Amino acid sequence: MASFTITGVNENNFLNIYNNNVVNIYFENIVPEVLKYLEITITRGVLSATFQVTYFPDVAGEYNFKFDLKESFKSLMADSLNNDSKSPEEQVGFDYDLLNEYVVRYDFIYQEPEDDVFYNVSYKAFKSVEQIGETIIKPITNPYLLNQGNITIFKGYPFDFSLYTDTSIALTNENTGAFILYGGVTTGVNRVYLSRGEYLLDDVDERVNFINRVIADSGTFITNPCYTPHLSPILRTGYNDLRINLASNTPLNLKVRLIDACKGVYLKWFNEDGSWSYWLFNNIHKDKISSRVIDVYNTDFESIEQTYFPSLITGKEAKNTLDLTYNALDDHEYNQVKSIITSPRVELFIGNINDDYSLSVANGGADYTKAWTSVRVLNGTITKSNKIGFNDIKISIDKKKYTQS
């Protein structure tokens, strides 16, 4: 019976779904008349895909087979549309969509069924992509930050970062000493909301505090008029050094710059790390509406003296384009923003600055997802300067514009 080795993709590291994940299967002592075919089955939850491979030798007479798992991982991954299904009613919450776990079964089918053998391999993959020369080894036994380690956020607008962990999360601002501990964290990718609009991340767990914030009134929840929040925000305006303690694991560090923001155009997008990024673009921008005729009804059936409208427009389509800019990004901000150019999902904030999005959701009010609308990045340029260390970004986004057609 043939022996085989499977190499090329390390099951002990987190993978990137959007990069090639090429498995190399090498056979020794193979007898072509005995081995009928190889069957590869990729499964995630109740979904699966199966491929059947018949072997032929290469020019050297060896049986060496390569199989890329990328397309199967993509087709089976959770939420291929990259919707943001989370809402910030909790300061820390598990996001099922951001980590995918696959089982790949290799079945070696022989002429005699009793000779059949199989091999199972489990893989964990983020919805991420890496570039040549910029790869990072991510052991599955370690916690991992799915965002840049140096971020800028804007006060009054919702913002979160994502973290893979299987332990409790303790956050400490090393500048102020403010501290909060989250226990009972679900193993996987958890999102930490540094801002939920009106409220910054604070040292009160809203799951516990909720009972004090609202009261029942005829079967519905309303804000308790006697409630006075006693909150100590973890962040302060300016620069913050957050230490993230994860049980016995080595602490992670996150540098957060908090800006007291005015109005602007706020976007979020699915980034290359497999999580969400945010940025507030300048409020001074171009807002353009263009249209074109798509259907005309001919009414030119009379003599010239009786003709007043030879045709009628019966269909139009329109496009609403916003030209956005932000200048003088430092290198950390550049790294935070650059992935918007290639992101598969970009959303425009249409809610209100300083709204309490945690309360509106927990109180049975407006759905947080309705504070966002999907847009397309039509054109974009982000210029990195190696000379002065400040960088500029210009993008155009396309909003849906409905017409009377």
Secondary structure in CASP SS format (residue, H / E / C, confidence):
PFRMAT SS
TARGET T0000
AUTHOR 0000-0000-0000
METHOD secondary structure of the structure
MODEL  1
M C 1.00
A C 1.00
S E 1.00
F E 1.00
T E 1.00
I E 1.00
T E 1.00
G C 1.00
V C 1.00
N C 1.00
E C 1.00
N C 1.00
N E 1.00
F C 1.00
L E 1.00
N E 1.00
I C 1.00
Y C 1.00
N C 1.00
N C 1.00
N C 1.00
V E 1.00
V E 1.00
N E 1.00
I E 1.00
Y E 1.00
F E 1.00
E E 1.00
N C 1.00
I C 1.00
V C 1.00
P C 1.00
E C 1.00
V C 1.00
L E 1.00
K E 1.00
Y E 1.00
L E 1.00
E E 1.00
I E 1.00
T E 1.00
I E 1.00
T E 1.00
R E 1.00
G C 1.00
V C 1.00
L E 1.00
S E 1.00
A E 1.00
T E 1.00
F E 1.00
Q E 1.00
V E 1.00
T C 1.00
Y C 1.00
F C 1.00
P C 1.00
D C 1.00
V C 1.00
A C 1.00
G C 1.00
E C 1.00
Y C 1.00
N E 1.00
F E 1.00
K E 1.00
F E 1.00
D E 1.00
L C 1.00
K H 1.00
E H 1.00
S H 1.00
F H 1.00
K H 1.00
S H 1.00
L H 1.00
M C 1.00
A C 1.00
D C 1.00
S C 1.00
L C 1.00
N C 1.00
N C 1.00
D C 1.00
S C 1.00
K C 1.00
S C 1.00
P C 1.00
E C 1.00
E C 1.00
Q C 1.00
V E 1.00
G E 1.00
F E 1.00
D C 1.00
Y H 1.00
D H 1.00
L H 1.00
L E 1.00
N E 1.00
E E 1.00
Y E 1.00
V E 1.00
V E 1.00
R E 1.00
Y E 1.00
D E 1.00
F E 1.00
I E 1.00
Y E 1.00
Q C 1.00
E C 1.00
P H 1.00
E H 1.00
D H 1.00
D C 1.00
V E 1.00
F E 1.00
Y E 1.00
N E 1.00
V E 1.00
S E 1.00
Y E 1.00
K E 1.00
A E 1.00
F E 1.00
K C 1.00
S C 1.00
V C 1.00
E C 1.00
Q C 1.00
I C 1.00
G C 1.00
E C 1.00
T C 1.00
I C 1.00
I C 1.00
K C 1.00
P E 1.00
I C 1.00
T C 1.00
N C 1.00
P C 1.00
Y E 1.00
L E 1.00
L C 1.00
N C 1.00
Q C 1.00
G C 1.00
N E 1.00
I E 1.00
T E 1.00
I E 1.00
F E 1.00
K C 1.00
G C 1.00
Y C 1.00
P C 1.00
F E 1.00
D E 1.00
F E 1.00
S E 1.00
L E 1.00
Y E 1.00
T E 1.00
D C 1.00
T C 1.00
S C 1.00
I E 1.00
A E 1.00
L E 1.00
T E 1.00
N E 1.00
E C 1.00
N C 1.00
T C 1.00
G C 1.00
A C 1.00
F E 1.00
I E 1.00
L E 1.00
Y E 1.00
G C 1.00
G C 1.00
V C 1.00
T C 1.00
T C 1.00
G E 1.00
V E 1.00
N E 1.00
R E 1.00
V E 1.00
Y E 1.00
L E 1.00
S E 1.00
R C 1.00
G E 1.00
E C 1.00
Y C 1.00
L E 1.00
L C 1.00
D E 1.00
D C 1.00
V C 1.00
D C 1.00
E H 1.00
R H 1.00
V H 1.00
N H 1.00
F H 1.00
I H 1.00
N H 1.00
R H 1.00
V E 1.00
I E 1.00
A E 1.00
D E 1.00
S C 1.00
G C 1.00
T E 1.00
F E 1.00
I E 1.00
T E 1.00
N C 1.00
P C 1.00
C C 1.00
Y C 1.00
T C 1.00
P C 1.00
H C 1.00
L C 1.00
S C 1.00
P E 1.00
I C 1.00
L C 1.00
R C 1.00
T C 1.00
G E 1.00
Y E 1.00
N E 1.00
D E 1.00
L E 1.00
R E 1.00
I E 1.00
N E 1.00
L C 1.00
A C 1.00
S C 1.00
N C 1.00
T C 1.00
P C 1.00
L E 1.00
N E 1.00
L E 1.00
K E 1.00
V E 1.00
R E 1.00
L E 1.00
I E 1.00
D C 1.00
A C 1.00
C C 1.00
K C 1.00
G C 1.00
V E 1.00
Y E 1.00
L E 1.00
K E 1.00
W E 1.00
F E 1.00
N C 1.00
E C 1.00
D C 1.00
G C 1.00
S C 1.00
W E 1.00
S E 1.00
Y E 1.00
W E 1.00
L E 1.00
F E 1.00
N C 1.00
N C 1.00
I C 1.00
H C 1.00
K E 1.00
D E 1.00
K E 1.00
I E 1.00
S E 1.00
S E 1.00
R E 1.00
V E 1.00
I E 1.00
D E 1.00
V E 1.00
Y E 1.00
N E 1.00
T C 1.00
D C 1.00
F C 1.00
E C 1.00
S C 1.00
I H 1.00
E H 1.00
Q H 1.00
T C 1.00
Y C 1.00
F C 1.00
P C 1.00
S E 1.00
L E 1.00
I E 1.00
T E 1.00
G E 1.00
K E 1.00
E E 1.00
A E 1.00
K E 1.00
N E 1.00
T E 1.00
L E 1.00
D E 1.00
L E 1.00
T E 1.00
Y E 1.00
N E 1.00
A E 1.00
L E 1.00
D C 1.00
D H 1.00
H H 1.00
E H 1.00
Y H 1.00
N H 1.00
Q H 1.00
V H 1.00
K H 1.00
S H 1.00
I H 1.00
I H 1.00
T C 1.00
S C 1.00
P C 1.00
R C 1.00
V E 1.00
E E 1.00
L E 1.00
F E 1.00
I C 1.00
G C 1.00
N C 1.00
I C 1.00
N C 1.00
D C 1.00
D E 1.00
Y H 1.00
S H 1.00
L H 1.00
S H 1.00
V H 1.00
A H 1.00
N C 1.00
G C 1.00
G C 1.00
A C 1.00
D C 1.00
Y H 1.00
T H 1.00
K H 1.00
A H 1.00
W E 1.00
T E 1.00
S E 1.00
V E 1.00
R E 1.00
V E 1.00
L E 1.00
N E 1.00
G E 1.00
T E 1.00
I E 1.00
T E 1.00
K C 1.00
S C 1.00
N C 1.00
K C 1.00
I C 1.00
G C 1.00
F C 1.00
N E 1.00
D E 1.00
I E 1.00
K E 1.00
I E 1.00
S E 1.00
I E 1.00
D E 1.00
K E 1.00
K C 1.00
K C 1.00
Y C 1.00
T C 1.00
Q C 1.00
S C 1.00
END
